[in-house]
Amino acid sequence: MDWHRFAQQMASMARDLLAQPSVDSTLERITASATELVDGCDAAGILLVHGLEVETLAPTEQLVVDLDQLQQRLGQGPCFDAARESEKERVFRIHDFTAEELRWPDFVAPALERGVGSMMGFLLFTDDQDFGALNLYSRGPGAFTEVSEDAAVMLASHAAVALSSARTNAQMEQAVATRHQIGEAMGILMAELRLTEDQAFATLRRYSQENNIKLREVARQVCEKGGLS
């Protein structure tokens, strides 16, 4: 492993990640980087766990989606555990799918049939409701070495920072858009009902509470319909 060259590649990737225009493009760059930078990695994806449901993000090929769905059906697998068990291990690995596997026995056989020889999962991010893991797959048994794991850990660390930044920016953009729409809805009510600014906002909030509808959705309806129905 040429670590000097790898460091240069990581620096370039980090700049590229921060330059991505959206969360989706950031995720796609992360998984593409995994196949480019980690020895033995043939495919990669990000597994997001919402309770008992899983979602595959930025898969580099269909195999990733199939394996994530398999882990969900079985309720076991290294990447599923990496995403779900945030307080425990941060790295999971199956070195050789052709050897006996005691930890995830029900997962290994069908995964092997799909052409997987080895895999790794790395905890990528967590919040109050969701967990995620960066998942790497190889078609060759024993393809991931300790060097591969070290490289993937560094990639996952950079990816976690970039993903957190992208998600924060997306939330801020959504907040600004929501505030703008609420202001527009208030203006409509002020003109239609001859309300003050405070009265218009109170009307929106009261309608939201009485009908159990989020304030931004009430504002959207007012903007689309020209008033409260």
C-alpha positions as CSV (number, residue, x, y, z in Angstrom):
1,M,0.0,0.0,0.0
2,D,1.4,3.4,-1.0
3,W,0.2,5.4,1.9
4,H,1.6,8.7,0.5
5,R,-0.4,8.3,-2.6
6,F,-3.4,7.2,-0.6
7,A,-3.2,10.4,1.5
8,Q,-3.1,12.5,-1.6
9,Q,-6.2,10.7,-2.9
10,M,-8.0,11.1,0.4
11,A,-7.3,14.8,0.4
12,S,-8.6,15.1,-3.1
13,M,-11.7,13.1,-2.1
14,A,-12.3,15.3,1.0
15,R,-12.3,18.5,-1.2
16,D,-14.6,16.8,-3.7
17,L,-17.0,15.7,-1.0
18,L,-17.4,19.2,0.4
19,A,-18.0,20.5,-3.1
20,Q,-21.0,18.2,-3.8
21,P,-24.3,20.1,-4.3
22,S,-26.6,17.8,-2.4
23,V,-26.8,15.0,0.1
24,D,-27.5,12.4,-2.7
25,S,-24.4,13.4,-4.7
26,T,-22.3,13.4,-1.5
27,L,-23.4,9.8,-0.8
28,E,-22.7,8.7,-4.4
29,R,-19.2,10.2,-4.2
30,I,-18.6,8.3,-0.9
31,T,-19.5,4.9,-2.3
32,A,-17.7,5.5,-5.6
33,S,-14.6,6.5,-3.6
34,A,-14.8,3.2,-1.6
35,T,-14.4,1.2,-4.8
36,E,-11.6,3.4,-6.0
37,L,-9.5,3.7,-2.8
38,V,-10.0,0.4,-0.8
39,D,-8.2,-2.6,-2.1
40,G,-10.5,-5.5,-2.9
41,C,-13.7,-3.4,-2.9
42,D,-15.9,-4.3,-5.9
43,A,-19.1,-2.7,-4.7
44,A,-20.3,-0.3,-1.9
45,G,-23.4,1.3,-0.5
46,I,-24.7,3.0,2.6
47,L,-27.3,1.2,4.7
48,L,-29.7,3.4,6.6
49,V,-31.8,1.8,9.4
50,H,-35.1,3.3,10.5
51,G,-36.3,1.1,13.3
52,L,-36.7,-2.3,11.7
53,E,-36.7,-1.0,8.2
54,V,-33.6,-0.5,6.0
55,E,-32.9,1.8,3.1
56,T,-30.0,1.4,0.6
57,L,-28.4,4.7,-0.4
58,A,-26.0,5.3,-3.3
59,P,-25.4,1.7,-4.2
60,T,-22.7,1.2,-6.8
61,E,-24.6,-1.8,-8.2
62,Q,-27.8,-3.9,-7.7
63,L,-25.9,-6.5,-5.6
64,V,-25.7,-4.0,-2.8
65,V,-29.4,-3.5,-2.7
66,D,-30.0,-7.2,-2.8
67,L,-27.7,-7.9,0.1
68,D,-29.2,-5.1,2.3
69,Q,-32.7,-6.5,1.7
70,L,-31.4,-10.0,2.6
71,Q,-30.0,-8.7,5.8
72,Q,-33.3,-7.0,6.6
73,R,-35.3,-10.2,6.0
74,L,-33.0,-12.2,8.1
75,G,-32.5,-9.6,10.8
76,Q,-28.7,-10.3,10.7
77,G,-25.5,-9.5,8.9
78,P,-22.4,-7.4,9.5
79,C,-23.6,-4.3,7.8
80,F,-27.0,-4.5,9.4
81,D,-25.3,-4.8,12.8
82,A,-22.9,-2.0,12.1
83,A,-25.8,0.4,11.4
84,R,-27.9,-0.8,14.3
85,E,-25.5,-1.3,17.2
86,S,-24.1,2.2,17.5
87,E,-22.9,1.7,21.1
88,K,-20.9,-1.5,20.3
89,E,-18.6,-2.5,17.6
90,R,-17.8,0.1,14.8
91,V,-16.4,-2.3,12.3
92,F,-17.8,-5.7,11.1
93,R,-16.1,-8.1,8.7
94,I,-16.7,-11.5,7.1
95,H,-13.3,-12.5,5.9
96,D,-14.3,-15.5,3.8
97,F,-17.8,-16.5,2.8
98,T,-16.6,-20.0,1.8
99,A,-15.5,-20.7,5.4
100,E,-17.7,-21.5,8.4
101,E,-19.4,-18.4,9.8
102,L,-20.7,-18.7,13.4
103,R,-22.0,-15.1,13.9
104,W,-24.3,-14.7,10.8
105,P,-24.8,-18.3,9.5
106,D,-28.2,-17.7,7.9
107,F,-26.8,-14.8,5.9
108,V,-23.6,-16.2,4.5
109,A,-25.0,-19.0,2.3
110,P,-27.4,-16.9,0.3
111,A,-24.9,-14.1,0.0
112,L,-22.3,-16.5,-1.3
113,E,-24.8,-17.7,-3.9
114,R,-25.1,-14.0,-5.0
115,G,-21.4,-13.9,-5.7
116,V,-20.0,-12.3,-2.5
117,G,-16.7,-13.5,-1.2
118,S,-16.0,-11.1,1.7
119,M,-17.5,-7.9,3.1
120,M,-17.0,-5.2,5.7
121,G,-19.4,-2.7,7.5
122,F,-18.4,0.5,9.2
123,L,-20.6,2.7,11.4
124,L,-21.0,5.9,9.4
125,F,-23.4,8.2,11.3
126,T,-26.1,8.1,13.9
127,D,-28.8,10.4,15.2
128,D,-31.8,10.0,17.6
129,Q,-33.7,7.8,15.1
130,D,-31.5,6.6,12.3
131,F,-28.3,4.6,12.1
132,G,-26.1,4.2,9.0
133,A,-23.2,2.1,7.8
134,L,-20.8,2.2,4.9
135,N,-20.8,-1.3,3.4
136,L,-18.0,-2.7,1.2
137,Y,-18.3,-5.9,-0.7
138,S,-15.8,-8.1,-2.6
139,R,-16.4,-11.0,-4.9
140,G,-13.2,-12.6,-3.8
141,P,-12.9,-14.6,-0.5
142,G,-10.3,-13.1,1.8
143,A,-10.0,-10.0,-0.4
144,F,-10.1,-7.5,2.5
145,T,-6.9,-7.3,4.5
146,E,-5.9,-5.3,7.5
147,V,-4.6,-2.7,5.2
148,S,-8.0,-2.6,3.4
149,E,-9.7,-2.1,6.7
150,D,-7.4,0.7,7.8
151,A,-8.0,2.5,4.5
152,A,-11.8,2.0,4.8
153,V,-11.8,3.3,8.4
154,M,-10.2,6.5,7.2
155,L,-12.6,6.8,4.3
156,A,-15.6,6.3,6.6
157,S,-14.3,9.0,9.0
158,H,-14.0,11.5,6.2
159,A,-17.4,10.4,4.8
160,A,-19.1,10.8,8.2
161,V,-17.9,14.4,8.4
162,A,-18.9,15.2,4.8
163,L,-22.3,13.6,5.2
164,S,-23.0,15.4,8.4
165,S,-22.1,18.7,6.7
166,A,-24.3,17.9,3.7
167,R,-27.3,17.0,5.9
168,T,-26.9,20.2,8.0
169,N,-26.8,22.3,4.8
170,A,-29.9,20.5,3.4
171,Q,-31.8,21.1,6.7
172,M,-30.8,24.8,6.7
173,E,-32.0,25.1,3.1
174,Q,-35.3,23.4,3.9
175,A,-35.7,25.7,6.9
176,V,-35.2,28.8,4.8
177,A,-37.6,27.6,2.2
178,T,-40.2,26.8,4.9
179,R,-39.8,30.2,6.4
180,H,-40.3,31.9,3.0
181,Q,-43.4,29.8,2.4
182,I,-44.9,30.7,5.8
183,G,-44.2,34.4,5.1
184,E,-46.0,34.1,1.8
185,A,-49.0,32.3,3.4
186,M,-49.2,35.0,6.0
187,G,-49.2,37.7,3.3
188,I,-52.1,35.9,1.6
189,L,-54.1,35.7,4.9
190,M,-53.3,39.4,5.7
191,A,-54.7,40.5,2.4
192,E,-57.7,38.1,2.3
193,L,-58.9,38.5,5.9
194,R,-57.3,42.0,6.6
195,L,-55.2,40.6,9.5
196,T,-52.1,41.9,11.1
197,E,-48.9,40.0,10.7
198,D,-49.2,38.5,14.2
199,Q,-52.9,37.6,13.6
200,A,-52.0,35.9,10.4
201,F,-49.3,33.8,12.0
202,A,-51.6,32.9,14.9
203,T,-54.3,31.8,12.4
204,L,-51.8,29.5,10.6
205,R,-50.6,28.1,13.9
206,R,-54.1,27.5,15.3
207,Y,-55.2,25.7,12.1
208,S,-52.1,23.6,12.3
209,Q,-52.8,22.6,15.9
210,E,-56.5,22.0,15.5
211,N,-56.1,19.8,12.4
212,N,-52.8,18.1,13.5
213,I,-51.0,19.3,10.3
214,K,-47.5,20.6,10.3
215,L,-47.2,24.4,10.0
216,R,-45.2,24.2,6.8
217,E,-47.9,22.0,5.2
218,V,-50.6,24.5,6.2
219,A,-48.5,27.2,4.6
220,R,-48.1,25.2,1.4
221,Q,-51.8,24.7,1.2
222,V,-52.6,28.4,1.7
223,C,-50.1,29.3,-1.0
224,E,-51.6,26.8,-3.4
225,K,-55.2,27.5,-2.7
226,G,-55.0,31.2,-2.0
227,G,-56.4,30.8,1.5
228,L,-57.5,28.4,4.2
229,S,-60.2,26.0,3.1
